[in-house]
Amino acid sequence: MLFGIQNFLSIPIQFLILKRVKVITDRGNPFLAIRTIILHWITSILSS
């Protein structure tokens, strides 16, 4: 679990998430942004 969180907080992944969230929230749907963050987090845990 801790390794997954460390992966999630790594700079490249964080940059990609922030970039994608900005695009989604610019479209005006914060729920999609939240879902995107959760999906990225789960993916990073599974791939660690």
N, C-alpha and C positions, 0 to 999 in steps of 0.2 A: 504493500500500500504506500509506504513512504517513498519507495523508488518511483512509483507511478506519479506521485505528487511532484517529486524532483524533476521528472521528465516534463511534466505539465508546466512547471515554472521555468524551464529552460528558455533562454532568450529567443531562439528561432521560432519555437512553437508559440510562445507568447505573442511574438510579432504577428504571426499568421492569424492567431485568434483575434487580436485587436483589430487587424486589418479587415478580417471578415465580419466581425461584429460591427465595425463602423459602417461597412457597406449595408449590412442588414438594418441597422438602426436608422440609417439615412432613408431607408424605404419606409420606416415608421412602424416596425414590428419588433418590440423588445422581447416578446416571447420567443420568436425565432432566434434572436441573439442568445438568449439564455439556453435554448435547446442546443445551439451550436457549441457553446462553451461546454455543456455537459457531455455532448458527443465527443468532442476533442479530448476531454478529460478521461472518459472511459477508454477511448482508443489509446491514449498514452499509457494508461495503466495496463491494458492488455498487451501492449507491445513492449513493455519493460521487462 
